[in-house]
Amino acid sequence: MKVGNVYDFKVEPQDVDFTLRSRLTAVCGNLLNVAGQDAHRNGFGTVAVMRDNNSWVLSRMAIEFDYMPNQYDDYKIRTWIVDSGRVISVRNFVITNGNDEPLGRATSQWCMINLSTRRPSDLTPVLESCRQYIFDEPAPCEAPRKLGAVETETAVEHRIVYSDIDFNRHVNTLRYIEMMVDALPIEVVAEPHKIRLDLHFVKESIYGQTLTIGYRCEEDKWLFEIKDNDGAVICRASFEIR
């Protein structure tokens, strides 16, 4: 029996690029939306934890795509959480097409922060209250990889504006992915490749800062390092063509 909950999607015209295939960021956005919807559905979403002045933030994530679905294709995202520690909760995803064939997969690590201190909160009370929603099914792909410092060769700047900010008052995860994808050669994201994306968030960035998106290419892998005005690392990522 498959564990977790399943959410249905259709690739709408606003989700595709000029190839009429879904943009990578459109499906990634739905993965993040499903994480929030599922936590809310099971009673430990953002609305619930904010009552104690906490909120969920993404720490690391690995996403793999075998291909991108076409315009008007149906697809499903199944998600579940596994037992974790005091600081990190692991949520997994499997993406299938309309025939229930594999399309992609992901695994993610989340922490809960106190909105006043911006420091991690103890997850133990939350996990204890939702035991029935924790499953032993293993992750469908390799865990997010450890990403070291990047000696960047090219960089672009982005000033953080209103539309970049989410309910936590920092830059939304999807915006980081969009910034990196937009820096890639167009043929890399438009051609039908198998893709793996690893994300590692180090620090928050907020409205008014200017980010530097630095990157370099190693064969079929693009390594990214995003820094703020002060040179502090905000995020590292690896975008791999398979």
N, C-alpha and C positions, 0 to 999 in steps of 0.2 A: 504494500500500500504506500503510495506517495504521500509524504508529509507536507505540512504547510498549507498555504492558501494560494489560489491561482487567480490572476487578474488578466482580463482580456483587453486587447488593443487592436487597432486597425491603423495602417500607415495612411495618414491623410495627406492631401496635397501640400499643406504647409510643412510637412515633415521631410519632404524629399529634396534632393538637389537636382541639377540639370540632367542627371542620368536616370531620373525617375526611381532611384533607389533611396531608401531612407538615409538621412544623414546620421552618422554615428552619434552625434550629440542628441538627436531626437530619442533614440532608444536608451541612451545613457540617462537622459532626463527622466524617462519612465521608470528605469530601475530605481532611481532616487525617490521618485514619487511613490512607488510601490512600498519602499522601505517605510516611509512616513505613514502611508495609508494602513499598512498591515499592523504597525505598532499601535496606531490609534484604534483600529478595529479590535485589537486584543487588550486594550486598556492601559497601555504604557507608552502612548504617543506623546508628542510635544505638549499638547494641551494638558495632559495628566501630570507630567513631571514638572511643568511650569508652576503648578500649584505650590511646589516646594522650592521655587526659584531656581530650577534646573532646566537644562535643555540638552538635546542630543546633537552631537557633532561627529562628522566623519573623520576618522584618523587615517585609515589606509583602505585601498580598494584595488582589486585586480579584476579586469573585465576581458573576456575573450569573445570574439565574433568569428563564426565560420563564414558568414556572408551577411549582407544587409538585405532585408526584405524590400520588395517592390511596392510602389504606390498601390493602395487599396488592399494589400495583403493583410491577412489576420495573423496575429501572433499572441502568445501567452507568456506571462512571467509567473513562475512559481517561486515562492520565497519562504524561508524558515530561519529560525535562529537556533543556535546551539549553545550549550552551557559554557559560560566564560568565567573570567576572573572578576576581581573587585573593580577593575578599571575599564576593561575592554569587553564588549559584547560582539559576537560574530554573527553576521547575517549572510545567508547564501541565496543565490538566485540561479534558476535554470530558465532559459528562453527557448521556446519551441514555436514552430510554424503552425499553420492551420491544420496540418496533418499530424501534429504532435511529434514531428521530427526535430532533432536538436538544431538550434540556430546560434546559440551562444550560452555563456555561463558567467557567473561572477561570484566573488566572495568579498566581504567587506568587514571592517573592524570599526566599531563605534564606541565613543565614550560619552559620558554625561558630564557637563560642566555646570558649576554654580554661576549664575548670571551676574552675581556681584563680584566675585573674586576672579572669575574666568579660569578657575582651576578645576581639575577633575573631581567629581563626586563619587562616593561609594555606590556601586551598582547592586550590592547585595540585597537591599530591601526590594528593589524593583524585580530582580531575578527570582527572589523567593515568592513574590506575589503572582508570578506568571509561569509557574512550573509546567502547567499543562500545555504551554505553547513552545516549550523547549524540546528539541528532538536530537537524536544521535546520528542522523544521516550525515555522512561526511561532506566536506566541500566538494563541489563539482569540478574545481580546478585548483592549481597550485596557489598557495597562500600569497598575498602581496609580498613582493620581493623587497629586500632592504636596498635602498638606493642611496649611494654615496654622493659626495660633492661632484659637481659637473664643471669641467673646464669648457665653458661655452665659447662658440666661435661666432655666433650671430645673436643679436638681441633686438627686441622691439619693446616699446614702452606703451603702457596703458594706464590712464588716469582713472581711478575708481569713481564711478558715478552712481546716481540713484538706482538705476536698473540692475546694477551688479549686486546690490545688498539684499540679504534675506531677513527672515524674522529674528535671526540671532544678531543682527546689525553688523554682520561681516560678509565678505564676498561669498556668494553662493558657489557650491562645488561645481555645478554645471558651467558657470562662467569661466572658471579656471580651464576646464576641458575645452571650451569654445576658444579661449585665447590661444591655447596650444595647437589645436587643430587648424586654426586660421593662420598660424605661423608656418605650417607644413606646405611643401609643394602641392599644388592642387591635384596632381595626378596620384599622389599618395593616398589621399582621402576619397577620391572619386573613382578610382579603379577597384574592381572586386577582389580585394585581398582578404586573407585571414589575418586577424589583428589581435594583438594583446596589448592592453593598456594597464600599467601599474601606476598608482597614485600614492604619494606619501605626504601628508600635511604636517607641517612643523609648527606653524604659527598663524595666527589670524591676521587678516588685513582688513582695513576699514575705510569708510568713505573719506575721500579727499587725498588719500595716498596715491603715489604713482608707482606702479609695478614695472619691473624690468623682466621680460620673459626672455631668458637666455637659453640657447640650445645648440646642440651639435649633432651630426649624423655619424654613426658607426655602422657601415654596411647597410643592413636593413632595419636599423634601430635608431630612433631619435631620442636623445636624452635631454630633458628639460630641467631648468632650475629657475624658479620665480623668486625675485627678491623685492623688498620694499625700499622706500626712500633711504633708509639707514643702512642698506646692504644686508639686512637680516633675511635669511632664507624663509620663505613662506611655504613653498611647495616644491617637491621634486617629482618627476614622472619619467616613465619610459614608454615609448610608443613603438611597438615592434610589428614588423610585417612578416608573416609566416608563409 
